[in-house]
Amino acid sequence: MSESNEREFQRPEPVEVPVHGADGAPRGTRTFAAGPVSNYPNIPLLKEAVRRQQGRLRRGTAKTKERGEIKGSTRKPWRQKGTGRARAGSKKSPIWRGGGTTFGPRPRSYDYGLPRKQRRLATRHATLSKLLDGETRILESLPSQTPSSSAVRKVLSQVGLKGSCLIGLPTAMAAETRRNVALSCRNLPGVAVLPVCDFNTLALLKHRSLVLTSEAFEEIQSRENAEGGAS
């Protein structure tokens, strides 16, 4: 690695992530070792990624009528000269009550381009921020045999999580099991469920804590090892 790359890339120190059992009881810690990462944390990049995702969530259906879309006659209200009043050509004029709107909102898309590599890097930085800042907990397993909001709520309270949290599931988890976890969490305020492959910057940053299953943690660690090998 050249001197310029050494200045550009840094390898954060390994951190210990608390591990809890299926009942929420402590089970020690696991070490997370991040791979080399450039300019961490890249706050401007995280901001751009969040703005892009929020823009994609906007419906963009606001619309006002221009003068050509207003119903009514196009007849001139009065003759051009001789009345002593200001000239007027149409009741649809924007300066008239009930007339059209000048430069009003029109249906549009609020999405804007952000390169794929930057989106992936922003997601990686957001994931690292949860792991390196002590905002992550690992659960050996989640109640997934049948949908049960009370069981998941009890486990989260035993772990000591307060506020919103994002539950990360492994990508290879069975569809039925993932569905049971999603049904268990959908009635819990501030709790969201996503597989690791669907992590995004907005979902990671808007939740206070990150909860990972053991398989999901191993998947993230393997990705970090691959990043380190690629560097």
C-alpha positions in Angstrom: 0.0 0.0 0.0 1.4 3.3 -1.0 1.9 6.3 1.2 -1.1 8.1 -0.3 -3.3 5.0 0.3 -2.0 4.8 3.9 -3.1 8.4 4.5 -6.5 7.8 2.8 -7.4 4.5 4.4 -7.6 3.8 8.1 -8.5 0.6 10.0 -10.6 1.3 13.1 -9.7 -0.5 16.3 -11.6 -3.8 17.0 -14.5 -3.4 19.4 -16.3 -5.9 21.7 -20.0 -6.3 20.9 -22.3 -7.6 23.8 -24.0 -10.9 23.2 -27.3 -12.0 24.7 -29.1 -15.3 24.8 -32.6 -15.9 23.5 -33.9 -14.9 26.9 -31.9 -11.7 27.0 -29.3 -12.9 29.5 -25.7 -11.8 28.9 -23.5 -14.3 27.1 -20.2 -12.4 26.9 -19.0 -10.4 23.9 -17.8 -11.0 20.4 -15.0 -9.0 18.7 -15.8 -7.0 15.6 -12.8 -6.1 13.4 -13.5 -3.5 10.7 -11.6 -3.6 7.5 -9.7 -0.6 6.0 -12.1 2.2 5.3 -11.7 5.6 3.6 -12.5 8.9 5.4 -14.6 7.4 8.2 -17.0 8.7 9.2 -17.8 10.6 6.0 -20.6 12.9 7.2 -21.3 14.7 3.9 -21.6 11.3 2.1 -24.0 10.1 4.8 -26.1 13.3 4.5 -26.3 12.9 0.7 -27.4 9.3 1.0 -30.1 10.1 3.5 -31.3 13.0 1.4 -31.5 10.8 -1.6 -33.5 8.1 0.2 -35.9 10.6 1.7 -36.4 12.2 -1.7 -37.2 8.8 -3.1 -39.9 8.3 -0.4 -41.6 11.6 -1.4 -44.7 11.1 -3.5 -44.2 14.3 -5.5 -47.9 14.6 -6.3 -48.4 18.3 -5.2 -50.0 20.3 -8.1 -51.6 23.6 -8.6 -53.5 24.8 -11.7 -52.0 27.3 -14.1 -54.2 29.8 -15.9 -54.6 27.5 -18.8 -56.2 24.8 -16.6 -58.7 27.1 -14.8 -62.3 26.6 -15.8 -64.2 29.6 -17.1 -64.6 32.0 -20.0 -61.7 33.5 -21.9 -63.7 36.6 -22.6 -62.0 39.9 -21.8 -63.7 41.3 -18.7 -63.9 44.8 -20.1 -62.6 46.8 -23.0 -59.0 47.8 -23.1 -59.4 51.5 -22.9 -61.9 54.1 -21.7 -63.0 52.6 -18.4 -60.5 54.1 -16.1 -59.6 50.7 -14.7 -56.4 48.7 -15.2 -56.4 46.6 -18.4 -57.4 43.0 -17.9 -57.3 40.2 -20.5 -58.8 37.2 -18.6 -60.4 36.3 -15.3 -57.9 33.4 -15.2 -55.0 35.8 -14.6 -52.9 34.9 -11.5 -53.5 38.3 -10.0 -57.3 37.7 -9.9 -59.0 35.8 -7.1 -59.7 32.3 -8.4 -57.1 32.6 -11.1 -54.2 30.4 -11.9 -51.1 30.0 -9.8 -47.7 31.4 -10.9 -44.8 28.9 -10.6 -46.8 26.6 -8.4 -45.7 23.0 -7.6 -46.1 20.4 -10.3 -45.9 16.6 -10.1 -42.2 15.7 -10.1 -39.7 13.2 -8.8 -37.4 14.2 -5.9 -34.9 11.5 -6.6 -31.5 12.4 -7.8 -28.5 10.3 -8.8 -25.9 9.0 -6.4 -23.3 6.5 -7.7 -23.7 3.0 -6.5 -20.3 2.9 -5.0 -21.1 5.9 -2.9 -24.4 4.4 -1.8 -22.7 1.2 -0.7 -19.9 3.2 1.0 -22.5 5.3 2.9 -24.3 2.1 4.0 -21.0 0.6 5.2 -20.1 3.8 7.2 -23.6 3.8 8.8 -23.2 0.1 9.7 -19.7 0.8 11.2 -21.1 3.7 13.2 -23.5 1.4 15.0 -20.9 -1.3 15.6 -18.0 1.0 16.6 -20.1 3.4 18.8 -21.5 0.7 21.1 -25.0 0.9 19.7 -25.2 -2.8 18.6 -26.3 -5.9 20.5 -26.1 -9.5 19.3 -28.9 -12.0 20.0 -28.2 -15.7 19.8 -31.7 -16.2 18.5 -35.1 -14.5 18.2 -38.5 -15.9 18.9 -39.5 -17.1 15.4 -41.5 -20.2 15.8 -44.8 -18.3 15.8 -45.5 -14.5 15.6 -45.4 -13.1 19.1 -45.0 -9.4 19.8 -44.9 -9.9 23.5 -42.0 -12.4 23.2 -39.9 -10.0 21.2 -40.8 -7.1 23.5 -39.7 -9.1 26.5 -36.4 -10.0 24.9 -35.7 -6.4 23.9 -36.5 -5.2 27.4 -34.2 -7.8 28.9 -31.4 -6.7 26.7 -31.9 -3.1 28.0 -32.7 -1.4 24.7 -34.6 1.8 24.9 -36.0 3.8 22.0 -36.1 2.7 18.4 -34.0 -0.2 17.1 -33.4 -2.0 13.8 -33.3 -5.8 13.9 -30.9 -7.2 11.3 -31.5 -10.7 10.0 -29.2 -12.9 7.9 -29.8 -12.9 4.2 -30.1 -16.7 4.0 -32.8 -16.9 6.7 -35.8 -18.9 5.7 -38.7 -16.9 4.3 -41.2 -18.3 6.9 -38.9 -17.5 9.8 -38.3 -14.0 8.5 -42.0 -13.5 8.1 -42.7 -14.6 11.7 -40.1 -12.1 13.0 -41.6 -9.3 10.9 -45.1 -10.0 12.1 -43.8 -10.1 15.7 -42.3 -6.6 15.4 -44.8 -4.8 13.2 -46.8 -3.7 16.3 -43.8 -2.6 18.3 -43.3 1.2 18.0 -39.9 2.2 16.7 -38.9 -1.4 15.8 -38.0 -2.3 12.2 -36.8 -5.5 10.6 -34.4 -5.8 7.7 -32.1 -8.5 6.3 -28.5 -7.5 6.1 -28.6 -7.4 2.3 -31.3 -4.6 2.5 -29.5 -2.4 5.0 -29.5 1.3 3.9 -28.2 4.5 5.4 -31.5 6.0 6.3 -32.8 2.9 8.2 -29.5 2.5 10.1 -29.2 6.2 11.1 -32.8 6.9 12.1 -32.9 4.0 14.6 -31.1 4.4 17.9 -29.8 0.8 18.3 -29.0 -2.1 16.0 -29.8 -5.7 17.0 -28.2 -8.5 15.1 -28.6 -12.2 15.2 -25.4 -14.3 15.4 -25.7 -15.2 11.7 -26.3 -11.6 10.7 -23.2 -10.5 12.7 -21.1 -13.2 11.0 -22.4 -12.0 7.6 -21.3 -8.4 8.3 -18.0 -9.5 9.7 -17.3 -11.7 6.6 -18.1 -8.6 4.4 -15.6 -6.6 6.4 -13.0 -9.3 5.9 -13.7 -9.2 2.2 -13.3 -5.4 2.2 -10.0 -5.8 3.9 -8.8 -8.4 1.4 -9.9 -6.2 -1.5 -7.9 -3.2 -0.1 
